């Protein structure tokens, strides 16, 4: 985050990023590109032959994605 943001601005920006990531992940889930596991907070790309494109099997942690987005 930019160093010159006030704490309130920083919190607001972090929440906005978290909401944006959540919306994007939900949209990818609806499109069949990812499979969300809301219990564990993870998502995985669909297996080849599933709806969506053929992707390599990749898993990532949604909290880590939010943290990475927030650090930009």
Beta strands, then each sheet from edge to edge (+ up, - down):
strand 1: 34-37
strand 2: 42-45
strand 3: 59-61
sheet 1: 1+ 2- 3+
end
